[in-house]
Amino acid sequence: MYQNEKTLSGICCDVTNCVHNDGKCCCTASEIHVKNRSSHPEETCCGTFSEV
């Protein structure tokens, strides 16, 4: 993570293959869009995900 790179406060992410994950479970995206997974309504997925 770059020294001045901002993270989203209160957002913890364990998806390590996302370009927005700083390697410390913090998200560096400017904003996120979260939605429910239709096959597993108790789980959510991040619509901002972008694979490394």
C-alpha positions in Angstrom: 0.0 0.0 0.0 1.2 3.5 -0.8 1.8 5.8 2.1 -0.9 8.3 0.9 -3.4 5.8 -0.4 -6.7 6.2 1.3 -8.8 3.3 2.6 -12.5 3.0 3.2 -13.1 3.3 7.0 -15.0 0.4 8.5 -14.7 -1.8 5.4 -12.8 -5.1 5.9 -12.1 -7.3 2.9 -10.5 -10.7 2.8 -10.5 -11.1 -1.0 -6.8 -11.1 -1.6 -7.0 -11.2 -5.4 -8.8 -7.8 -5.7 -6.8 -4.8 -6.9 -8.5 -2.7 -4.2 -7.3 -4.9 -1.3 -4.2 -3.4 0.3 -3.0 -6.7 1.7 -4.1 -5.7 5.2 -7.9 -6.4 4.7 -8.5 -2.7 3.9 -10.2 -1.5 0.7 -8.6 1.3 -1.4 -11.5 1.7 -3.9 -13.0 5.2 -4.0 -16.4 3.6 -3.3 -17.9 0.1 -3.2 -21.2 -1.4 -4.4 -22.3 -4.4 -2.3 -25.1 -6.8 -3.3 -26.6 -10.1 -2.1 -25.7 -13.3 -4.0 -29.0 -14.7 -5.2 -27.9 -18.3 -4.6 -26.7 -17.5 -1.0 -28.9 -14.7 0.3 -26.9 -14.5 3.6 -23.7 -13.8 1.7 -22.8 -10.6 -0.1 -20.5 -9.8 -3.0 -18.7 -6.7 -3.9 -19.6 -5.2 -7.2 -16.4 -3.2 -7.2 -14.2 -6.3 -7.3 -11.5 -6.2 -10.0 -9.2 -9.2 -10.2 -5.4 -8.6 -9.9 
